[in-house]
Amino acid sequence: MFKWVNPKTKIEAELSVPEHVAIIMDGNGRWAKKRGLPRIMGHREGMKSIREAVRTAQELGIQSLTLYAFSTENWTRPEEEVSFLMKLPKQFLETDLKELHEQNVRVLVAGDTTKLPRETREAVDEARERTVTNTGLKLVFALNYGGRDELVQAMRSIAEDVQSGLIQSNAIDDHLIGERLMTHVQDVDLVIRTSGEQRLSNFLLWQSAYAELHFTEVLWPEFKREHFVEAIESYNARTRRFGGV
């Protein structure tokens, strides 16, 4: 729980904090276009919002924060933009890994990293290795990630184990499937998407089965602490029944 004064109503509220927040960081290109800048400048500016989101998550006591950094579909973007996006993880970790480690943040990655450029793989591998024993916020970067691809890989892994006799088919349940997913964190409580779009875009499809969804018109480079807290306030206004009454 944390206390917050709504800047619009000036009313103080005590809010409960979701354990796992996932963010679809959308609107970098539109932010740049509005200013007559190349799309890559929007992605560069968006890195500042990542830093603020991580610090806010730590401040609020959120246990896991998953950021949709690069999807399996993003490879279809212009080559120059893809090349720039592939450099961002290394740039971010080179400047921020020391602070993340000192703040007890554990860095994780979800997605098929084998298809990432070598320098990108090495940067994320180093971040995972250096923070593996940290016990604070779990910061998950979804890189070359797709929810459908994640489920396909999980099903193949289970099918192979059934075929080899390691497990029985009647042992397959949601717990086993969850164990085979790329994201080794709890189910998502709150999904935030910026820029006004209202869809999941193949993001954490299994983990978000009962997540609350918060859509904001704010473009990702303009997403600040107050917008994060507004999303948590919206989350607190929901009644989560998980299929019950």
C-alpha positions, 0 to 999 in steps of 0.5 A: 500500500502507498499513499498518493494525492491525485493531482487533479482531485487533490484527494489523498488515497491509499492504493494497493500495488500490483505485484506484476506490471507489464508495459507496452511502450508504444508511441515513440515514432509518433512522438518523433513525427510530431516534432519533425524528427526521425523515428529513431529519436523517439526510441532514444527519448523513450529510454528516459521513460524506461529509467523513470518507470523502473525507478517508480516501480521500485519506489512503489514496491512492485515485484516484477516489471516487464517491458515490451522492448522488441516483438517478433513482428518488429523485424518487418520495420525499416532496416535502419530502425531495426538496427537502431533498436538492436543497439538500445539494450546495450546502450541502456545497460552500459549506462544503467546496469551499475545503478540497477545492480546497486538497487538490487534489481534483477534483470531478466530477458524473455524472447528468442535471444539467439536471433539477436545481434552478438553485441546485444546478446552479450549485453543482456547476458552480462546483465542477467549474470551480474544481477542473478542473485539480486532479490529486488525488482525483477526487470524483464525485457521482452526482446524478440518476444511474441506471445504465440511463439512463446506458447508454441515453444512451450508446447513443443517442449512438453510434447518432446517430454511426453514422447520421450516418456519423461512426463505423462500426458495427463500431467499436463496442466496450467502449472506445467505450461507456466513453467515452460514459458520464457517469463519466469515470473508471476502472472501479470496483474496490470498491463499498461499500453501507451499512445492510445492503442487498445490491444495486446499485440501478442504480448504475454497472452498466457500471463495476462489471462486475468490482468487488468488493462489500462490504456492511456493516450500518453506517448511513451517518451512522455510517460512519467511517474504520475502516469504510472501512478494513475494506472495504479489508481485505475487498477485499484478501482477494479474488482478482480473476481478471477471468474468468480462472483 
